[in-house]
Amino acid sequence: MLIYTVKPGDTVDSIAAAYGIPVSTIVYLNQIPYPYRLAIGEALLLPTPAGISSPRSSIYAGGYAYPFISPWVLRETLPYLSYLYIFSYGFTMEGELIGPLLDDAWMIDTARAFGTAPILTLTPFGPDGRFNNSLISQVVNDLDARRRLKDAIVEQITTRGFQGLDIDFEYILANDRDAFVDFVAYMQEAVSALGYPTSVALAPKTSDTQTGLLYEGKDYRRLGETADYVLLMTYEWGYTYGPPMAVAPLNKVREVVEYAVTVIPPSKIHLGIPNYGYDWTLPFVRGTSRARTIGNVEAVQLAISRGAAIQFDDIAQSPFFRYWSNGTEHEVWFEDVRSLNRKFDLVEEFGLRGVSYWQIMQLFRANWLLLADRFNLTHQL
């Protein structure tokens, strides 16, 4: 496939005629709604003539989803996934497992029907719905609570059809760094005995000595040795309460990968990829401003409706645009096939095991088609 950037005067009809492609194909691949308007600077995915191909490496692909995902979106996405991380299972101070508020049995069954491994995602959320490091500290240090949680996870896997465990703990206290490694090792041993993998999500560090609550509790080297594979959470540089910027700027993502491969085998690393963007109001005021989460397809339609031209930042390798609404200026950063293609280049350059998406709740068809065009996607079943 090829990537085409829309120029002034372009229409879907003119692009289709220039490349000998049916209009319906361009519309379908890029989720363009009627009346098929385009934004200047928009990146379109187009098919190349049949027979043109190049050698492709094989990778694994995972995606996180809540039980309230649209069944249609899930079915459209599963053909491209090795793993479906079902978000999420919690636990109490005593190590009792807490399931999602909504039933997830249909997700497990649907994933298995598509040959995708459903993964139990474990998160330490407190009553406020946020990551709770006191809860983490209690369970990773209490042998009885740890055993009780392990037994509950093994029961879920053996009775409900899960095929792996993903441990997504954030804000781990520095004092719990070693205990967390031991916790992951304990869980990995139990899940491995069932024949399934255990993965762990890692905050995006650039050195072992990096300070901050997100980083100090994560020992990249030892967790890389302990888990079957890891997910680098290479996103959220641009985030809800921060200033406008790319969610996953390529220069920052590269720094994380360059460090990670020095302490973890590339064959164990998944690159984290965001499937969303943010819409900020300007001027940004720290402590007051709050960005709105926006889907990638939605972002393009917003640019079209506001008459905004989409620009592409050469350093971040990410698309963005600005627009005005009710006297207020906005700035939007999101992902498109250009920014995703650059991230896929990193996967290939460093020989990484694969990619994992936060999250797959909104369908971005061009992403999946580009991923499948770049790589052979491995299924688990």
C-alpha positions, 0 to 999 in steps of 0.5 A: 500500500502507499500513503498519499497526502491530500493537496489543495484541489484534490477530491476522492474522484480525482485521486481515484482517477489518478491512481486507477482505484475505485472511489469505493475502495478509497472511501472504505479503506479510509472510513470517509463518510458521504459526501466524501470531503477531504482535508488538505494535509490528510493522509490516505492509505491507497492500494498499490497494483497487485503483484508488488510486494516485499519481504515481511517480518512476522510480529505479534499484535495486541490491543486493549479493550473494555467490555463495552466495546462495540461488537462490530468494532471488535469483530472488525479488529480481531483478524489483526490481533494476536492478543486481546487484552480484556480491561480489566480485573482488579483485586482487594488488599486481601488478594481477592480478584475483582472482575469487570463491571460488565460481562466479558464472556462474549469477548473471550468467546469472540476472540477465540473464534477469530484465533486471537488469545483473550488475555486477563489484564490485571490492574490495581485500581482503588475505589476512585478508579485510579491506580493505587500504589498502596494496594500494589504494595500490600499485595506484592509484599503479602505472601498470603494475598499474593497466593490468593490472587494467583489461585483466583487468576489460575481459576479464571484462566482454566475455567473461562478460556483466558490464554494469558495474563497481562500485568498493568501496574503503574505508580509502583513505589520505589521501595516495592521495585524488587517485590514487584519483580518477585510478584511478576515471577510468581504469576509467570510461573503459575500461568506458564504451567498452564501453557500461556504467557505473562506480559507486563506493561512498562512506563516509558523509561530512557534510563535505569536511574530515571526518577519519578513515581512512574519510573522508579518502581519498574526494573526494566532488566529484571522484568524483561528477564521475568516476563514472557514479553513486555509492553512499552507504554510509549504514549501519553507525552501529550495527555489530558492535563498536559500541554498540547503536543503529540501523544507519541512523538517519534523522537521520544518513542525512539529514546525509550526503545533505544534504552529498552533494547540495551536491557531487554531482548528486542524479541521480548518487546512490544511497542505501545501505540496509541489509537487516539488523539487529544483536542486542547483549548488554547491558551493552555493553563496548567491545572485548569486546562483539560484536553478532550480525547478524540478518535483518529477518524473523528479528528480528520472529520473535525478538521474538515468541518472547521476548514482546517488544514492538517499539518505534519510535525517533522520532529514528532512525526505526527499530524496536528491542526488548529481551529477556532470554535465560539471564539476559542482556539483549539489544537488537535494532535492525533495519529494517521497512517504517516505517524503509524508507518514511522512507528512500524519502521521502529519495530522493523529497525529494532527487530521488536516482537510486536506492537500493542495498542491502547486502545481499540475501542474505535475502529481505525481501519487504515491502521490495521490494513497498513500493519498487515501490509507491513508485517505478517501478523501472528495468531495464537490459536 
